[in-house]
Amino acid sequence: MASALKTYGTLIGFVLVVLFFWIEIPDTFMTAKNWLNISQQVSMLAVVAFTMTIVMVMGDFDLSVGSMASLAGIVAALAFRDGHGVWVGVALALAVGLVGGLLNGALVAYVGILPFVATLGTLTVYSGLAFLVSGGKTIFGRDIPTAFSGFARSGISLTDTVSLPSLTIVAALVLLVVWFTLEQTTFGRRLYAIGGNKEAARLAGIRVRRLRFLAFGLSGLGAATAGLMYASRVASANPTQGSGLMLDAIAAVFLGMTMSEEGEPHVLATLVGVLILGVLGNGLTQMSIDSYVREVLIGSIIVLAVASSSLGKTKG
Amino acid sequence: MTATLRMRLPAAALFLSAVFATGAAMAAGKIAVITPYLAQPGTQFYVEAFQAAAKDKAWDVNVIDTKGDVAAVISRLEDAATQKVDAVVINVDPAQVEAGLAAVKDAGIPVVGMDAGASPYLVTNVTSNGYAMAADTAAYVANRIEGKGNVVMFVFDAFPPVQVRGVIADAVFGNNPDIKVLDRVTPDVSDGGIADSRAKMEAILAANPDKGSISAVWAAWDQPALGALQAIEAAGRQDEGIVITGIDANPQAREAIAAGGNFEASMAQDFHGIGAAAAEAVAQTLSGKPPKSSVTYVPTKLITIDNVKE
């Protein structure tokens, strides 16, 4: 019983938060439409958090994801402005994400800089590049093709009034890919081995450097994907627009980690973390609770969840 | 022990919710004010004035600051639509949040813009009148130089809100047969606008070396006016009586006006007035008589050395 609570405490907490909003906002919270809304609202954060899970599995961090998301949006928007098609812009942005991520990987795995320091450095570099290539301006209006901005507003109709948003579908696909990669492939299991003990993993014949290099590449790719989703949703690109994603993504992974016996990140647990953040944002807004109080609440809940988990471990 | 600790999170959530739930009292109207820019002084003034007006009307106002995150504005607009608030007020470019505005419109909730930009999704956008601001400063220039002399204009036609100012100033100067527009300069604004305006003005001063050959500089916003002032002072021609005007009355411009030099006038927007007028527009909309015009103008004020300290 105690062990079940230990593993499912955060999940139970999530369910209680949901129940609470259901009782407080009976008419509008627990509706298909609202949940599809929430899924769309968290989709960008979810993609960053899912791919962040890949590096956090190895005990690493990627602080540059927010800047990379901004940069990717800017790159795509500039390509659109120069008259390139939607797919060219999207491909360029994803390529920038992959290269930027691999650069992080090279700094961490081959140069041997601590991930915190390496990605703090590239955070600034990517942010600077986003300002540099955009001239600090927001790119919007006619420069953004409607085929691109329309994507975030499109979806698959489920009923007359409810549709499954395209952004939600993208996030679900990324979830599936990351889950398969981490849980069902040798590559993924080796990343967990590295997270368990780098030295032991290396002695066991795992090519630690190469795997860390690649994992950061995936994180960069995920950040660029989220940046494109963001740019599509706001039909514009601004050199700072992704900056809020990084801390929320790390918070979501941490929330998810409290659900694991070993304190390991798992992408399905990260999904719960993302949903906790999204549901709080949605529910508290519907209850007209002040936005700064909301910040304090969300932060406190993260600390409470992680604290109760670590206290549980030391005592249990 | 573990179990108790594990249960703290939900218990805390329930406790906090009990505290906040009592705050959501019944009110005459539930209004969501959504902006990513609450950290900016202008926005703070709008919102404070809006809240003051809302208090008189016993509205339940929820101010949501997404801290620069424009996508979060869309999310919060969707939440407001789900929540079925009575009205929404936004202070963000409507073109960037159309997805959210569409959701609010589908829910049948009116949206009022508070210096937001024009959009078919808005009942009305409450803002300052760019036409009037340009007319006031251009007329000030024309009157100060007594309807004759050479005027240098600084314009920026690529940005619609500034472009309209130039059009009006053209009309005012064109209506004075003895005023000649010497040059209509579009400065490079990538460095903020002051430095390039200064360089352009230096070139114009060099091309027109005689005293009295330039009577005034009319700028469509403050930065070029400040650049022109620097150029005139650097050229040692500050005593020729060249009149400079700007628009926006930013702190640097106010300082220059207070110093009593060539920079004589600028236009101040009434941020409190915009907030109060937005509240009035919401009130009219809720009472079933929405404002007729898609734009609601709030009067602006000419700032000169006489009132710059107010």
Interface residues (C-beta under 8 A of the other chain):
Chain A: M1 A2 L5 K6 G9 T10 I12 G13 L16 V17 F20 E24 I25 T28 F29 T31 K33 N34 N37 Q40 Q41 M44 G135 G136 T138 F140 G141 A152 R153 Y230 R233 V234 A235 S236 N238 T240 Q241 S243 G244 G281 N282 T285 Q286 M287 S288 I289 D290 S291 Y292 V293 L297 S300 I301 L304 A305 S308 S309 L311 G312 K315 G316
Chain B: M1 T2 A3 L5 R6 M7 R8 L9 P10 A12 A13 L14 L16 S17 F20 A21 G23 A24 K30 A32 D60 N62 V63 I64 D65 T66 K67 G68 D69 V70 A71 A72 I74 S75 R76 E78 D79 A80 T82 Q83 K84 V85 D93 A95 Q96 V97 E98 A99 A102 A103 S190
